[in-house]
Amino acid sequence: MDPRNTPGYRMHRALTKLDRLEAAGLDEADRERIETARTHLQNVSLLSHPERQEEAAVHAES
């Protein structure tokens, strides 16, 4: 099986693409949609990989 054909990889790629978008040229509604999508992908990633919740908590505290 191709390792790129996994849900985790696809979530990572989607999140990476959202992070690379240039938000400066977008209107407020589009920026809000991008932020919402980014948040949803991060939450799904944490649900899929519970060990990352601990990492997220450590980064949030620092």
Backbone hydrogen bonds in HBPLUS format (Angstrom, degrees):
<---DONOR---> <-ACCEPTOR-->    atom                        ^
c    i                          cat <-CA-CA->   ^        H-A-AA   ^      H-
h    n   atom  resd res      DA  || num        DHA   H-A  angle D-A-AA Bond
n    s   type  num  typ     dist DA aas  dist angle  dist       angle   num
A0005-ASN N   A0002-ASP O   2.88 MM   3  5.41 163.3  1.91 120.5 125.6     1
A0010-ARG N   A0006-THR O   3.06 MM   4  6.35 165.0  2.08 157.4 161.6     2
A0011-MET N   A0007-PRO O   2.90 MM   4  6.13 156.9  1.96 152.1 158.1     3
A0012-HIS N   A0008-GLY O   3.00 MM   4  6.16 159.1  2.05 143.6 149.5     4
A0013-ARG N   A0009-TYR O   2.87 MM   4  6.16 161.0  1.91 154.4 159.2     5
A0014-ALA N   A0010-ARG O   2.95 MM   4  6.13 161.1  1.99 147.8 152.8     6
A0015-LEU N   A0011-MET O   2.93 MM   4  6.11 162.5  1.96 151.8 156.6     7
A0016-THR N   A0012-HIS O   2.87 MM   4  6.06 157.0  1.93 149.1 156.0     8
A0017-LYS N   A0013-ARG O   2.92 MM   4  6.15 159.2  1.97 149.6 154.8     9
A0018-LEU N   A0014-ALA O   2.99 MM   4  6.23 154.8  2.05 146.2 153.2    10
A0019-ASP N   A0015-LEU O   2.95 MM   4  6.17 152.6  2.02 147.1 154.6    11
A0020-ARG N   A0016-THR O   3.11 MM   4  6.34 134.7  2.33 140.8 152.3    12
A0020-ARG N   A0017-LYS O   3.21 MM   3  5.13 131.3  2.46  92.7 105.4    13
A0021-LEU N   A0018-LEU O   3.33 MM   3  5.44 156.1  2.39 101.9 108.7    14
A0026-LEU N   A0023-ALA O   3.14 MM   3  5.26 162.4  2.17 109.2 114.6    15
A0031-ARG N   A0027-ASP O   3.07 MM   4  6.38 161.1  2.10 156.6 162.5    16
A0032-GLU N   A0028-GLU O   2.93 MM   4  6.12 153.7  2.00 148.2 155.5    17
A0033-ARG N   A0029-ALA O   2.97 MM   4  6.24 151.0  2.06 143.6 151.4    18
A0034-ILE N   A0030-ASP O   2.96 MM   4  6.21 157.5  2.01 150.3 155.9    19
A0035-GLU N   A0031-ARG O   2.99 MM   4  6.22 160.1  2.03 146.6 152.0    20
A0036-THR N   A0032-GLU O   2.91 MM   4  6.10 154.7  1.97 146.0 153.2    21
A0037-ALA N   A0033-ARG O   2.89 MM   4  6.09 162.2  1.93 149.0 153.8    22
A0038-ARG N   A0034-ILE O   2.88 MM   4  6.06 159.2  1.93 149.8 155.8    23
A0039-THR N   A0035-GLU O   2.94 MM   4  6.13 158.5  1.99 145.6 151.2    24
A0040-HIS N   A0036-THR O   2.93 MM   4  6.18 162.3  1.96 152.5 157.2    25
A0041-LEU N   A0037-ALA O   2.95 MM   4  6.16 164.1  1.98 152.4 156.5    26
A0042-GLN N   A0038-ARG O   2.98 MM   4  6.20 157.2  2.04 148.1 154.5    27
A0043-ASN N   A0039-THR O   2.92 MM   4  6.14 157.1  1.97 150.6 156.9    28
A0044-VAL N   A0040-HIS O   2.92 MM   4  6.14 160.8  1.96 153.4 158.3    29
A0045-SER N   A0041-LEU O   2.94 MM   4  6.07 153.9  2.01 143.5 151.1    30
A0046-LEU N   A0042-GLN O   2.99 MM   4  6.26 151.6  2.07 144.8 151.8    31
A0047-LEU N   A0043-ASN O   2.97 MM   4  6.25 150.1  2.06 145.3 153.8    32
A0048-SER N   A0044-VAL O   2.87 MM   4  6.05 149.1  1.96 147.3 155.9    33
A0049-HIS N   A0045-SER O   2.95 MM   4  6.05 141.1  2.11 142.0 152.1    34
A0052-ARG N   A0049-HIS O   2.88 MM   3  5.70 158.3  1.93 127.3 133.5    35
A0053-GLN N   A0050-PRO O   2.99 MM   3  5.39 152.7  2.07 110.9 119.1    36
A0056-ALA N   A0052-ARG O   2.85 MM   4  6.10 157.6  1.90 150.8 156.7    37
A0057-ALA N   A0053-GLN O   2.97 MM   4  6.14 152.4  2.04 143.7 150.9    38
A0058-VAL N   A0054-GLU O   3.07 MM   4  6.32 153.3  2.14 145.4 152.1    39
A0059-HIS N   A0055-GLU O   3.02 MM   4  6.31 158.5  2.06 150.3 155.7    40
A0060-ALA N   A0056-ALA O   2.90 MM   4  6.03 148.6  2.00 145.3 154.2    41
A0061-GLU N   A0057-ALA O   3.14 MM   4  6.27 145.6  2.26 142.2 149.8    42
